[in-house]
Amino acid sequence: MKCPFCGNDEDKVIDSRPARDGKAIRRRRECTACSRRYTTYEAPETNSSLVVKSDGSREPFDRSKVLRGITIACNKRPVSADQIVQITSAIESAVQSEENREITTRQIGSWIMKELLAVDEVAYVRFASVFNRYESVDEFLSELQKIRESNSGIP
């Protein structure tokens, strides 16, 4: 493992513990050259699913893209880093548990919106506005009305 600070490839593991609900190992490492510490994660390779994008192209599922999208939606919101990682792990588990090895971005996005709605409505609306490509204020207000109705029990 190369040090992200100085590029040295010698380090020592300071601490190891389970992460992501036991699906990965978190390791704290210390570079033997510059003595700076950093964290790495080790996870088993799984049969990677292909994500079918809206233009029909396919690419391997990338957990970091899901994490980045959720993080952006939750920026400056009262959502902890642990909650963001839990949501990301839930989405990754859902993708891996799909029988079909090809899954659409629409399906992944709808799972993310469902998870975000349970955690923070503003983060949900932020994500939904980009994911659904709202082009008018009316579309945006319609989504807000759906949230309001679901919270008040109005059909």
N, C-alpha and C positions, 0 to 999 in steps of 0.2 A: 504494500500500500504506500503510495507516494504522499508525502506531507503536502497539504494544500497551501502551506505557507512558504516553504523553502524548496520543495521538490525532492527532498531526500527520500530514499526508499527504505530506510531503516527506522522502525518504530518499535515501541513495546506497548502491549495491551495493559492498561491500568485497571479496567473494570469491564465485566461482561454481565449482561442481564437480558432476560426475555423482553421483547417489545412487540407491539402490534398484536396484542392478544395471544402471545406465544408463537406467532407466525414468523418471527424474525429475532435476531440477536442484535442487541445494541452494544457496541464496544467503544469504550473511551480509550483513546490511544495517545501516546506521547512520542513526539519526534525525538530521536536520539541526537540529532544535529542542533536543532534550534530550541528544543525543550518545550515547544508549544503543544497544546492539547487540542484534539479534535474528536468528533464522534463519527463512527461509521455504523452502517446497518448491514447485516448479512441475512439473506432470505433464500429459501430454496427456489430454484427455477421451476416454474409450472408450465403446463401446456399453455402457451400464450394464445389468447384470443385475438382475433382480428377485429378491428373497429372499421365499420363501413361508414364512410363520411357522406355528407349530403351530395357531393359530386360523383359518388360511386367509387371513389378510390378507397383502398384498404391499407391500413397500417396496423402494426402491433399495438395492443393496449399499452398505454403509458400512464402509470400511476402518478407520475410527476405532473402531467397535464391536468389531471383531476384535482390534485392538491393545489396547483397554481390557481385554477379557476375558483375553487372554494375559498382560498385565501384572499383573493381579490374581492370576492363578494362580501367577505366578512371583515374587510379592512375597516378599522376604527369602530367596530361593533363589539358588544360584550360577549364575544365568542372566544373561548380559550384555544390555545394551540392544541391542547389535548383533544378538545371537541372536534377541531378541524381534522386532526389525524384519525380520530374515530370515524368520522363521516367518510373520509377517504378510504379507510380500511373496509368499511361497510360496502362501499361502491365496488372496490376491488374484489371483495368476496362474492358479491352479486354477479359480477362479470365472470369470475372463475366458476361459479356454480351453474352457469347457463349451459345447457346441453349443446346448444348450437355454438360452435366456435367463432361464429361471426355475429357481431352485435352492432346495432346502429348507434350513431351518436345521439339520435333522438331518445333511444331507450336509456342510455347512460345519463343524459341530461335530465330526463324525467325522474330518474332515481335521485340524482343530486338535488333537484328542486324539492322532492318529497322530504328528504333528510333536512334540508335547510329550513323548510317551512316549520318543522318541528323544533328547530333550534332558535331561529331568529327571522322574523318576518321581513325585516328590511334587507337582510342578506339574501333572502329568497327573492325579493322583488328585484334586487340588483342583478342577481344571476339570471332570473327569468327575462329581464329586459334585454340582456345581451343574447341569451340563448334563443329566445323567440323572435328576436330582431324586430322589436316594436318600432313602427315607423311613425306613429302618431301618439298624441297625448291621450286620445280616446282609447287606444289599445292598452296603454299603460293604466288608465283609470279603470278599465274593465277588469284587469288583473287585480287591482287593489280592491275593487268591489267584491270579487270572488273571495278574497281573503276575509274581508269584513263579514260577508254572509256566512262563511264557514265558522267564524268565531262567535257569531251571535246566534247560530242555530237556525237562521232564516233559510228556507229552501231555495 
